[in-house]
């Protein structure tokens, strides 16, 4: 079915016009002031005021305000919200049936998997993308999904994006901390977790006062990250003691569970009311599995990591589990809430290690292997009862199976050792160029794995070149090296911040694990040395600088912070929706399902950011909930 670009967004019901028994009034509207500068805000007209929160910003003084939002309740007895005097308080349809709230983002340029930006629109509902329509070259709309009402009881909030850019939310797979919070903070009053001599939010001093990282600190970081367009992140720990691993891994898991339960409750509440203008209190970036950076490093490449914690995985996976305190009982679920439940491999998404160390190759194989015997078809000689039991057991085992992404980093590995790591199951290189051997024409090291000749060798083995992360803050890697790596292997590039607690704060003395870090401007170094200690720049800044350094297109830059990290985590395709939508398994209460991230396609998680041409973040949606919008002092839900 094709409709003109105008017709696709004018209709308020299935027939493209108002019902015969209804006189349509001017619709409620919200304006988006947008220009080439970073200033942009959602503003409201008086007609929409009854739908909006009382703390919404004042009307824009823009010379040409553009109406971008109206809300209609579409049902068998359709009600159109028209002005502040007539606007009803929508709780349900009067019959006790749930109202389905859909956010429709129209008149946007939507990022595609190939990096192109195509004009179109999309619907967000119940935490996922429910429809995407892309305008064809002939000016008509090719429908992928349905842009009219999908449910009898549906409220549609329409936002005109004014030809701005819609991208999946950024995914940061290496974040050590931010806004005064250090994810490697140890127990005890002598281990300060936050920063001193800096202008920080008063809320960031809580961890120091308590003498340890807590769940609310992790959630606070998640809520702040949406300002920079980050909608998912891997909390990252530097090399630490076994006791610290045991505590922090459990703590991050509990924070993830709390976040998922709150999201479930919020989705249920949002389906009964409209909060068009106000950001949703408490919405933060998704907390993914952890990235454990260390302690299995080459001692000469420990960087800002405490040398006292550095060791080798001599006994392979046994050493890894011992150091991290991994529970060997596979029946323990990561979604069970309780401080006494030991860490599990399911709590971990990425482990960075030096592949040349004794026992490392065995550890990589164990961490990345899939048990192919689970997919073996049953023998024709097996009786029906036995086959049913076997299938049930196999299904249960597959649900428990978890593969960790192993990344090579902080290493003296040679080219050949890097190849062996890839053959063992590694798929990623951590912060390319940093904490590894430099490229040499006779000894290329891990950097040589990005070459086309390496690609040919790996293809013959049924493998591909590794993904690689880059810290594009303008300090860790020279812009020419960034460009060279990207030109060599563009589809493997992943942008990370590698940010530490000082991100979002001013100059001063900060913490990274039990190391003291001095920051000045965009540079963070171990106190008293010139050793770089993570970064202090946000992801939106990294994306902007990456585009500047490489002269790539906007879409190509965005892929390096969205699709590529989702691909290395294997979260870019749907595997199982479980029992509910919006990233929640309703049967288990707080279990995150496998809705894809890093893409803008039907059934993907509704993690979306709105950007202008300069890649400034104008608005952020997490699970379909508006978590940040730029304007009125650039406030977000955390202010």
C-alpha positions, 0 to 999 in steps of 0.5 A, spaced: 500 500 500 502 506 498 500 513 500 503 520 499 508 523 504 502 528 506 497 523 507 500 518 511 501 523 517 494 527 516 489 521 518 487 520 525 483 514 523 484 508 519 480 511 513 484 517 513 479 522 515 475 524 522 469 520 523 462 522 521 460 523 527 465 527 530 467 535 528 475 535 528 477 542 532 485 544 531 489 539 534 493 540 540 500 542 538 508 542 541 513 546 537 520 544 536 525 550 535 531 548 531 537 551 528 544 549 526 546 551 533 545 547 539 539 550 542 533 546 541 527 546 545 520 542 545 515 548 546 508 548 547 502 552 545 496 553 550 492 548 546 496 542 549 497 545 556 492 540 559 495 534 557 502 537 559 506 537 565 505 543 569 513 544 569 513 544 562 517 550 558 514 556 556 512 557 549 518 558 544 519 565 541 521 562 534 519 566 529 516 560 525 514 555 530 512 549 527 506 545 530 509 538 531 505 534 536 498 532 537 494 527 540 488 523 538 485 517 542 483 512 536 477 507 538 470 505 536 468 512 539 474 516 537 475 522 541 480 527 538 484 532 543 483 539 541 484 544 546 485 545 553 478 546 555 476 540 552 482 535 553 480 529 557 484 526 562 485 519 559 485 513 564 482 508 560 476 507 555 471 507 560 470 499 559 476 498 563 480 496 557 487 499 557 489 505 553 495 503 548 499 510 547 504 510 541 509 516 539 509 517 532 516 520 530 514 523 523 518 528 518 525 525 519 531 522 516 532 515 519 538 511 519 539 505 515 543 499 516 548 501 510 549 508 513 544 512 509 539 517 512 532 516 508 526 520 509 520 517 513 517 516 520 516 511 525 511 509 531 514 507 538 509 503 543 510 499 549 517 499 549 518 497 541 518 500 534 511 498 532 512 501 525 517 504 520 515 507 513 520 510 509 519 515 503 520 512 496 524 516 491 517 518 487 515 522 493 510 516 496 511 512 502 513 505 502 509 502 508 513 497 513 508 496 518 502 500 519 502 508 521 494 508 522 491 506 529 493 498 530 489 498 536 481 499 538 484 503 544 490 507 542 492 514 543 497 517 538 502 522 540 505 525 533 511 529 533 514 532 527 521 532 527 522 537 522 527 533 517 532 532 523 535 525 524 533 519 527 538 514 530 538 508 534 541 510 541 548 510 542 551 504 545 557 505 550 561 498 551 566 501 555 564 506 561 568 506 567 564 511 571 561 518 570 558 524 573 563 522 580 561 515 580 566 510 579 564 503 577 570 500 580 569 503 587 572 498 593 569 498 600 571 502 606 571 509 607 579 509 605 576 508 598 573 514 595 569 513 589 567 520 587 571 526 585 574 532 589 576 539 587 571 539 582 564 542 581 559 536 581 552 535 582 551 534 590 548 527 588 555 525 586 558 525 593 553 520 596 558 514 594 564 517 598 559 519 604 557 511 604 564 509 603 562 504 597 558 504 590 551 503 591 545 501 586 542 508 586 549 511 584 549 506 578 542 508 576 544 516 577 549 515 571 544 511 567 539 517 568 545 522 566 547 518 560 541 520 556 543 527 555 549 525 551 544 520 547 547 514 550 541 509 551 545 502 553 552 501 556 556 496 559 558 498 566 566 497 566 571 495 571 578 496 571 583 490 574 581 489 581 581 485 587 577 478 587 573 481 593 571 487 589 569 483 583 564 479 587 561 485 590 560 490 584 558 484 579 552 483 584 551 490 585 550 492 577 546 486 576 541 488 582 541 495 579 539 492 572 534 488 575 531 494 579 531 498 572 527 493 569 522 493 574 521 500 574 521 500 566 515 495 566 511 499 571 512 505 567 510 502 561 504 500 564 502 507 567 504 510 561 499 506 557 494 509 561 496 516 561 499 522 556 505 525 558 507 528 552 511 534 554 514 532 560 520 527 560 519 521 564 522 521 571 527 516 572 528 513 565 535 512 564 540 508 559 539 501 559 544 497 563 547 491 559 552 486 562 559 488 565 565 489 561 571 486 565 577 490 563 582 486 566 586 483 571 589 478 565 594 483 562 601 483 560 604 487 566 608 492 561 601 494 559 597 495 565 596 502 563 592 506 569 590 499 572 593 497 579 599 492 577 598 489 584 592 486 581 595 484 574 595 476 573 595 471 568 589 466 567 594 460 568 588 455 569 584 458 563 577 458 565 578 456 572 582 462 574 577 466 571 571 464 575 576 464 581 578 471 580 571 474 578 567 469 584 563 466 578 558 461 581 559 454 578 552 452 579 548 454 572 541 453 575 542 460 579 539 465 575 541 472 574 535 475 575 534 473 582 535 479 586 539 478 592 546 480 595 548 473 597 547 470 590 554 470 587 556 473 580 555 469 574 557 469 567 551 471 565 552 478 568 558 479 564 558 481 556 565 483 555 572 480 558 578 484 556 585 480 556 592 479 553 591 473 549 599 471 549 598 470 557 599 462 559 592 459 559 589 465 555 587 461 549 583 456 553 580 461 557 577 464 550 575 458 548 571 456 554 568 463 554 566 464 547 564 456 545 557 454 544 555 447 545 553 445 538 550 438 541 544 442 543 542 443 536 543 436 534 537 433 531 534 427 535 535 420 533 530 417 529 531 411 533 529 415 540 522 413 542 517 419 543 517 420 550 525 420 551 525 425 545 520 430 548 524 429 555 531 431 551 528 437 547 525 440 554 532 439 557 536 442 551 531 448 551 533 449 558 540 448 557 540 453 551 537 458 555 542 458 560 548 458 555 551 464 555 557 466 551 562 472 553 565 477 548 572 476 549 577 482 547 584 483 546 587 488 550 593 491 554 597 486 551 604 484 548 601 480 543 604 479 536 600 478 529 600 470 530 598 470 537 592 475 535 590 470 529 590 464 534 586 469 539 581 470 533 581 462 532 580 461 539 573 465 539 576 472 540 572 478 536 574 484 539 580 489 540 580 493 546 581 501 545 586 500 538 593 503 539 592 504 546 596 499 551 598 494 545 605 494 541 605 499 536 605 497 528 611 496 525 612 494 518 615 487 520 612 486 527 605 489 525 602 486 532 594 486 533 593 492 529 595 488 523 589 484 524 585 489 520 588 489 514 585 486 507 590 480 507 588 478 514 581 478 512 583 473 506 586 469 511 581 469 516 575 467 511 579 461 509 578 459 516 571 461 516 572 467 520 572 475 519 576 480 522 575 483 529 571 489 531 576 494 534 574 500 539 577 507 539 577 512 544 576 518 539 577 524 544 583 527 540 588 525 546 588 517 546 589 517 538 591 522 533 586 523 528 590 521 522 591 514 526 583 514 527 582 515 519 587 510 517 584 505 522 577 506 519 579 506 512 582 500 513 576 496 516 570 501 516 565 495 518 569 493 524 569 500 528 566 501 535 566 508 538 567 508 546 568 513 551 572 509 556 570 514 560 571 514 568 568 518 574 571 525 572 566 525 565 561 531 566 565 534 572 570 539 572 578 539 573 581 536 579 583 529 582 578 523 581 578 516 582 579 510 578 579 504 582 584 505 587 588 509 583 588 517 583 587 521 576 588 528 575 584 531 570 585 538 566 580 539 560 579 533 556 585 529 559 585 525 564 592 522 567 594 518 573 596 523 578 603 524 578 605 521 571 603 522 564 599 515 563 593 516 560 587 514 565 581 513 561 577 519 558 572 524 560 569 526 554 561 524 552 559 519 547 556 525 543 563 528 543 566 522 540 561 521 534 562 528 532 570 528 533 570 521 529 566 524 523 571 530 523 577 526 523 575 521 518 571 525 513 565 520 513 558 521 512 553 522 518 550 515 517 557 512 517 559 515 524 552 514 527 553 506 525 560 506 529 556 508 536 550 504 534 549 498 530 557 496 530 557 495 538 550 492 537 553 487 533 559 485 537 554 484 543 550 480 538 544 484 540 542 487 533 537 481 531 531 478 535 532 471 538 526 471 543 521 476 545 519 472 551 513 473 555 512 481 554 514 487 550 518 493 551 524 489 553 520 485 559 519 478 560 512 479 564 512 472 566 519 473 570 518 480 572 524 483 571 528 479 565 530 483 559 528 480 553 532 480 546 529 486 543 534 488 538 538 494 539 542 499 535 537 499 529 531 502 527 526 497 525 520 493 527 520 490 533 527 493 535 527 496 542 525 503 542 531 506 544 531 512 539 535 519 539 533 525 535 539 529 532 541 535 528 546 536 522 551 538 527 550 531 531 547 535 537 542 531 541 535 534 541 531 528 544 532 521 547 527 516 548 529 509 552 524 504 551 519 509 548 519 513 554 522 520 553 528 521 557 531 527 555 529 533 551 534 539 549 531 546 552 530 550 557 537 550 560 538 543 557 535 540 563 533 533 563 529 528 568 535 528 573 535 536 574 
